[in-house]
């Protein structure tokens, strides 16, 4: 039986029911690939797509993916979670374009944060690409602060002419 992750009612109140949150299984990979690739299609500086089923299988072997579904089971969004010592790493936050602006990304981010806090971790980390500067203030609103940089090691080659590195952002729990 799949363990459900509890919502803390952080979505804006409206007529839409709150999404169900749960950990992804291998059976979810095809629709996760489609949602993640659509969400990251804005990153036109990388050759090809963000992920594929084999890449996502490797990612899921290292960590977990929390997903949000509507009552009919439609995938609304997902976030990758990995424990790295006393630090929780979050990545690949993706929300279906038709459902953006409804608090789904926020719900996923806060639920992942709650999970790591419950595990007794001390800090969260995310990596934002310097070619996506609009994301830094978004994560700052959630309490993350820029704490450094690191080389970016993409799963797919960068297109010629792009210089890309990771901006490390952390948040104490």
C-alpha positions in Angstrom: 0.0 0.0 0.0 1.3 3.4 -1.0 2.0 5.7 2.0 0.2 9.0 1.7 1.9 12.3 2.7 -0.4 14.6 4.6 -1.2 18.0 3.3 -1.1 20.9 5.7 -3.8 22.9 3.9 -1.4 25.5 2.4 -3.1 25.8 -0.9 -5.1 29.0 -1.5 -8.7 28.4 -0.6 -11.0 28.2 -3.6 -13.4 25.8 -5.1 -10.7 23.3 -6.3 -10.1 20.4 -4.0 -6.6 20.1 -2.5 -4.3 17.8 -4.4 -3.3 14.4 -3.0 0.4 14.1 -2.3 2.2 10.8 -2.5 5.6 9.3 -3.4 6.0 8.3 -7.0 6.4 4.7 -8.0 8.1 3.3 -11.2 4.7 3.1 -12.8 4.5 6.9 -12.6 7.7 7.5 -14.6 6.1 8.0 -18.1 3.8 10.8 -17.0 6.5 12.3 -14.7 8.8 12.5 -17.7 6.2 14.3 -19.7 5.4 16.8 -17.0 9.0 17.5 -16.0 10.1 17.9 -19.7 7.2 20.3 -20.3 8.0 22.3 -17.2 11.7 22.6 -18.1 11.2 23.2 -21.9 11.9 26.9 -21.1 15.6 25.8 -20.6 16.4 26.0 -24.3 20.1 26.2 -23.5 20.2 22.4 -23.0 20.2 20.0 -25.9 17.2 17.7 -25.9 14.9 17.2 -23.0 15.5 17.5 -19.3 15.0 13.8 -18.6 13.8 10.4 -20.0 12.6 7.2 -18.4 16.1 5.8 -17.9 17.4 9.0 -16.4 14.4 9.3 -14.1 14.8 5.7 -13.0 18.4 6.6 -11.9 17.2 9.7 -10.2 14.5 7.7 -8.3 17.1 5.2 -7.2 19.1 8.0 -5.4 16.1 9.8 -3.9 12.3 10.1 -4.1 9.8 12.1 -6.1 6.8 13.6 -4.3 3.9 14.1 -6.7 0.6 15.9 -6.5 -2.5 14.6 -8.2 -6.1 15.9 -8.5 -9.0 13.7 -7.3 -9.1 12.0 -10.8 -5.5 11.0 -10.6 -4.2 13.7 -13.0 -0.6 14.6 -12.3 -0.4 18.2 -11.3 3.2 18.5 -10.3 6.3 16.9 -8.7 9.5 17.6 -6.7 12.6 15.5 -6.3 13.8 14.9 -2.7 17.2 13.4 -1.7 18.8 13.0 1.7 22.5 14.1 1.7 23.8 13.6 5.2 22.1 16.1 7.4 20.9 18.1 4.4 17.8 17.6 2.3 18.2 18.3 -1.4 15.3 19.4 -3.5 15.2 19.6 -7.3 13.2 19.3 -10.5 10.2 21.1 -9.1 7.7 20.8 -12.0 4.0 21.9 -12.2 1.7 21.1 -15.1 1.3 24.4 -17.1 -2.5 24.2 -17.0 -2.3 24.2 -13.2 0.4 26.8 -12.5 -0.4 29.7 -10.3 -2.6 27.6 -8.0 -0.2 26.9 -5.2 0.8 23.4 -6.3 4.5 24.2 -6.4 4.3 25.8 -3.0 2.4 22.8 -1.6 5.0 20.4 -3.0 7.9 22.5 -1.7 6.5 22.9 1.8 5.5 19.2 2.0 9.0 18.2 1.1 10.4 20.6 3.7 8.0 19.1 6.3 9.2 15.6 5.4 12.9 16.5 5.9 12.2 18.4 9.1 10.3 15.3 10.4 13.4 13.2 9.6 15.5 15.6 11.8 17.5 17.1 9.0 19.2 20.5 9.7 19.1 22.2 6.3 17.6 22.2 2.8 19.5 22.8 -0.4 18.5 23.6 -3.9 20.5 24.4 -7.1 19.3 27.1 -9.4 21.0 27.6 -12.7 22.6 31.0 -13.3 20.7 31.1 -16.7 17.4 31.1 -14.7 17.9 34.2 -12.5 14.2 34.7 -12.2 14.1 31.7 -9.9 16.4 33.1 -7.2 13.8 35.6 -5.8 11.1 32.9 -5.9 13.1 30.6 -3.6 14.1 33.6 -1.5 10.4 34.1 -0.7 10.5 30.6 0.8 13.4 31.4 3.0 16.3 30.2 0.9 19.5 32.2 0.6 22.3 32.1 -2.0 25.2 30.5 -0.3 27.6 29.7 -3.2 28.1 28.4 -6.7 29.2 25.1 -8.2 29.9 23.8 -11.7 26.8 22.5 -13.5 27.0 19.0 -14.7 24.0 18.6 -17.1 22.6 15.2 -18.1 22.5 16.6 -21.6 25.0 18.8 -23.4 24.7 22.6 -23.3 24.1 24.3 -26.6 27.1 26.2 -27.9 27.7 29.7 -26.4 26.1 29.1 -23.0 28.1 29.4 -19.8 26.2 27.7 -17.1 26.8 27.1 -13.4 24.7 26.3 -10.4 23.7 28.8 -7.7 23.5 27.0 -4.4 20.6 28.1 -2.2 20.1 26.8 1.4 17.6 27.1 4.1 17.9 26.1 7.7 15.1 23.8 9.0 
